[in-house]
Amino acid sequence: MTTRLELRTALRRRLEDTGTPPLWDDPTLNEFLARAGHRYGAMFPRELVTVVAVDVGATTVPVPSPVIEGARIVRVLDETGAVVPRGRDEAGGEPAEDDISRGQAWRWWDGTLLLQRPAARAGSWRIEHLGGRSLPVDDVTQADVIPG
């Protein structure tokens, strides 16, 4: 388990700032660690799954939470677990190479999954996407870092 306190202590050792009083105050180091956490999340994003309920005949599926960036969606799976190909790009341009005009496809716009054809069956669809990482705002909660 790695906490913000452990990260800050390791940073102080690296800076050779272990004297009393320390040269760098805790809020300054916490701000640095928070920025470093965001950069870390860009290099090593979290793999996330958001499950949405899709009704029969639906062509738009709002996704209220969490916030998903369309460009960070890795794949969408329908209620049977089959991969649904990405359809037209977000700008409405030409179909992607895997856009199959006779089958289902999806695109993303403004927090909504837009289906190329009405959903044939009701069920839970999975949106697999990448997300950022952030450090906790306290010193005791486990930090979202990859072990090792």
C-alpha positions in Angstrom: 0.0 0.0 0.0 1.4 3.4 -1.0 -0.1 6.5 0.4 0.6 10.2 -0.3 2.5 10.4 3.0 4.8 7.6 1.9 5.3 9.3 -1.5 6.0 12.6 0.2 8.5 11.0 2.6 10.3 9.3 -0.4 10.4 12.7 -2.2 11.9 14.4 0.9 14.6 11.7 1.0 15.3 12.2 -2.7 15.6 15.9 -2.2 17.7 15.4 0.9 15.2 17.4 2.8 15.0 15.3 6.0 16.2 18.0 8.5 14.0 19.9 11.0 12.5 22.1 10.0 12.3 20.9 6.4 13.1 23.2 3.5 10.0 22.3 1.5 6.6 22.5 3.2 4.0 19.8 2.9 1.5 21.7 0.7 4.2 22.5 -1.8 5.3 18.9 -2.1 1.6 17.7 -2.2 1.0 20.0 -5.1 4.0 18.6 -6.9 2.9 15.1 -6.2 -0.6 15.8 -7.5 0.8 17.1 -10.8 3.1 14.1 -11.0 0.1 11.9 -10.4 -1.7 13.4 -13.4 1.3 12.9 -15.6 1.7 9.3 -14.3 -1.9 8.7 -15.3 -1.3 9.9 -18.8 1.6 7.5 -19.2 -0.1 4.6 -17.4 -3.9 5.1 -17.7 -6.4 3.2 -15.7 -8.4 0.5 -17.5 -12.0 1.2 -16.8 -15.4 -0.4 -17.6 -18.6 1.5 -17.6 -21.8 -0.6 -17.9 -24.9 1.0 -19.5 -28.4 -0.2 -19.8 -29.6 -0.3 -23.4 -33.3 -0.6 -24.2 -34.8 -2.3 -27.3 -34.9 0.2 -30.1 -32.5 2.6 -28.5 -30.2 4.6 -30.8 -28.9 7.0 -28.1 -27.6 5.8 -24.8 -26.6 8.6 -22.3 -23.7 7.8 -20.1 -24.1 9.9 -16.9 -21.0 8.8 -15.0 -18.1 8.6 -15.1 -17.0 11.2 -17.6 -15.6 9.3 -20.6 -13.5 10.9 -23.4 -14.6 9.5 -26.7 -11.0 9.2 -28.0 -10.1 7.0 -25.0 -12.8 4.4 -25.6 -11.0 1.1 -26.5 -14.1 -1.0 -27.4 -17.8 -1.4 -26.9 -19.4 -4.8 -26.2 -23.1 -5.5 -26.6 -25.3 -7.5 -24.2 -24.0 -10.8 -25.6 -20.4 -9.8 -25.2 -19.8 -9.3 -28.9 -17.6 -6.4 -30.0 -19.5 -3.6 -31.7 -17.3 -1.8 -34.2 -16.7 2.0 -34.1 -18.8 3.7 -36.7 -18.3 7.2 -38.2 -15.8 9.4 -36.5 -16.8 12.0 -33.9 -16.8 14.7 -36.6 -19.3 12.8 -38.7 -16.8 12.1 -41.4 -16.1 9.0 -43.4 -16.9 5.6 -41.9 -14.0 3.9 -40.2 -12.5 0.8 -41.9 -14.5 -1.5 -39.5 -17.8 0.2 -40.1 -20.1 -2.5 -41.4 -23.1 -0.8 -43.1 -25.4 -3.7 -42.6 -24.6 -4.3 -38.9 -24.5 -2.4 -35.6 -21.8 0.3 -35.0 -21.4 3.1 -32.5 -19.9 6.6 -32.2 -19.5 8.9 -29.3 -20.9 12.4 -28.9 -21.3 14.6 -25.8 -21.3 11.8 -23.2 -23.7 9.7 -25.3 -23.2 6.4 -27.1 -24.9 6.8 -30.5 -25.8 3.6 -32.2 -25.9 3.2 -36.0 -29.0 1.0 -35.8 -31.7 0.6 -33.1 -30.7 -1.9 -30.5 -32.3 -5.3 -31.3 -32.4 -6.5 -27.7 -32.3 -4.9 -24.2 -29.4 -5.5 -22.0 -26.2 -4.2 -20.4 -23.5 -3.0 -22.7 -19.9 -2.5 -21.7 -17.8 0.5 -22.6 -14.1 -0.3 -22.0 -12.1 2.9 -21.8 -8.9 4.5 -20.4 -9.0 7.0 -17.6 -6.6 9.1 -15.7 -5.1 8.6 -12.2 -5.0 11.0 -9.3 -3.5 11.0 -5.8 -5.8 11.1 -2.8 -6.3 14.4 -1.0 -5.3 12.9 2.4 -2.2 11.1 3.7 -3.8 7.8 4.6 -5.8 6.7 1.5 -4.1 4.3 -0.8 -2.7 6.0 -3.9 -3.8 4.8 -7.4 -0.4 3.6 -8.6 0.6 0.3 -10.2 2.3 -2.0 -7.7 6.0 -2.2 -8.1 
